[in-house]
Amino acid sequence: MSDHLLRTDRFPRASAYHPDWLRSSVSGGAHSLWMTEWLAELLDLQPGMRVLDLGCGRGASSVFLHREYGVQVWSTDLWFGVDERAARIRDAGVEDAVFPIHADARSLPFARDFFDAVVSVDAYVYFGTDDLYLSYLTRLVRPGGQLGIVGAGLVQELDAGPPEHLRHWWEPSLACLHSADWWRRHWARSGVVDVEHADTLQDGWRLWLQWQYAVAPSNEPEIRALEMDQGRYLGYVRAVARRREATLDDPITSIPVEYITHPLLTDGADARA
Ligand SMILES: C[S@@+](CC[C@H](N)C(=O)[O-])C[C@H]1O[C@@H](n2cnc3c(N)ncnc32)[C@H](O)[C@@H]1O
């Protein structure tokens, strides 16, 4: 059995969760509880806080956030069904504080300033590279609240495309992977947050590989990529920012206009003649 591969001394809280429970909630390419525990080291999570878990997949990170830090969690995802997540949340006995929501990160059904914090585990890359996205999302966090993202990324940017040893595994969608420095710049230039932290997990590639051995041992292309790369390009990245006080505009969803008739041509001819 590969149970031991789902544990590491680096993340003691995550290591207390049953390997079968972890396997039955796999929804991505990373151990979501390792990622959440690593991110939470930088967050001021207090019991009762309202937290958006954005792109939570099948919801293991949401259950973990409530159990370990006592926060209320809006467990929000697009691709994975809400009923299976609700069952997992009920089974974990946390249905009074973890709320499953099906929503697109680009069209979130929450009130402005509602959350104390937003976390996004191995998901933000799918929508958050858009220059306008951070201010859209930050509206939902109270001034002074935190935003934290974590997941697979790059140790250094690939300005000239993937290096030779990663080409067998690379596909266009991996263009969304970025380095900690890239996220720091991307967020800093938005002007709506102060970036508090952006870094790379030491030896993260080893944990990425360990996760693959544990849950996807037949995923030979990714395993080979990680083994050949040895952490030169691939790793885990996290970034945390705090919302500034400034009021943020709502996104434009419609602009009311009224049609006024004018002659089409300067010579006064009727355009329909
Ligand atoms: C790699 S999975 C990670 C899931 C989970 N957080 C984990 O770590 O196991 C990426 C997640 O991002 C979510 N996602 C991608 N695009 C999204 C969007 N536009 N709105 C909400 N969630 C999105 C998917 O539904 C998916 O569950």
The ligand as an SDF file (V2000), in Angstrom:
LIG
                    3D

 27 29  0  0  0  0  0  0  0  0999 V2000
   -6.6090   21.0400  -10.1690 C   0  0  0  0  0  0  0  0  0  0  0  0
   -8.2200   21.1790   -9.5150 S   0  0  0  0  0  0  0  0  0  0  0  0
   -7.9180   21.4780   -7.8020 C   0  0  0  0  0  0  0  0  0  0  0  0
   -9.0830   21.1340   -6.9490 C   0  0  0  0  0  0  0  0  0  0  0  0
   -8.8190   21.1990   -5.4460 C   0  0  0  0  0  0  0  0  0  0  0  0
   -8.6500   22.5590   -4.9830 N   0  0  0  0  0  0  0  0  0  0  0  0
   -7.6220   20.3620   -5.0780 C   0  0  0  0  0  0  0  0  0  0  0  0
   -6.5830   20.9310   -4.7460 O   0  0  0  0  0  0  0  0  0  0  0  0
   -7.7360   19.1320   -5.1650 O   0  0  0  0  0  0  0  0  0  0  0  0
   -8.7150   22.7580  -10.1330 C   0  0  0  0  0  0  0  0  0  0  0  0
  -10.0870   23.1980   -9.6710 C   0  0  0  0  0  0  0  0  0  0  0  0
  -10.3060   24.5110  -10.1620 O   0  0  0  0  0  0  0  0  0  0  0  0
  -11.6710   24.6270  -10.3870 C   0  0  0  0  0  0  0  0  0  0  0  0
  -11.9370   25.6850  -11.3690 N   0  0  0  0  0  0  0  0  0  0  0  0
  -11.3760   25.8620  -12.5830 C   0  0  0  0  0  0  0  0  0  0  0  0
  -11.9270   26.9100  -13.2080 N   0  0  0  0  0  0  0  0  0  0  0  0
  -12.8550   27.4130  -12.3530 C   0  0  0  0  0  0  0  0  0  0  0  0
  -13.7500   28.4900  -12.4050 C   0  0  0  0  0  0  0  0  0  0  0  0
  -13.8250   29.2890  -13.4840 N   0  0  0  0  0  0  0  0  0  0  0  0
  -14.5670   28.7040  -11.3580 N   0  0  0  0  0  0  0  0  0  0  0  0
  -14.5070   27.9130  -10.2570 C   0  0  0  0  0  0  0  0  0  0  0  0
  -13.6650   26.8730  -10.1400 N   0  0  0  0  0  0  0  0  0  0  0  0
  -12.8620   26.6160  -11.1820 C   0  0  0  0  0  0  0  0  0  0  0  0
  -12.0980   23.3000  -10.9510 C   0  0  0  0  0  0  0  0  0  0  0  0
  -13.4750   23.1220  -10.7590 O   0  0  0  0  0  0  0  0  0  0  0  0
  -11.2150   22.3280  -10.1950 C   0  0  0  0  0  0  0  0  0  0  0  0
  -11.8740   21.7220   -9.1370 O   0  0  0  0  0  0  0  0  0  0  0  0
  1  2  1  0
  2  3  1  0
  2 10  1  0
  3  4  1  0
  4  5  1  0
  5  6  1  0
  5  7  1  0
  7  8  2  0
  7  9  1  0
 10 11  1  0
 11 12  1  0
 11 26  1  0
 12 13  1  0
 13 14  1  0
 13 24  1  0
 14 15  1  0
 14 23  1  0
 15 16  2  0
 16 17  1  0
 17 18  1  0
 17 23  2  0
 18 19  1  0
 18 20  2  0
 20 21  1  0
 21 22  2  0
 22 23  1  0
 24 25  1  0
 24 26  1  0
 26 27  1  0
M  CHG  2   2   1   9  -1
M  END
$$$$
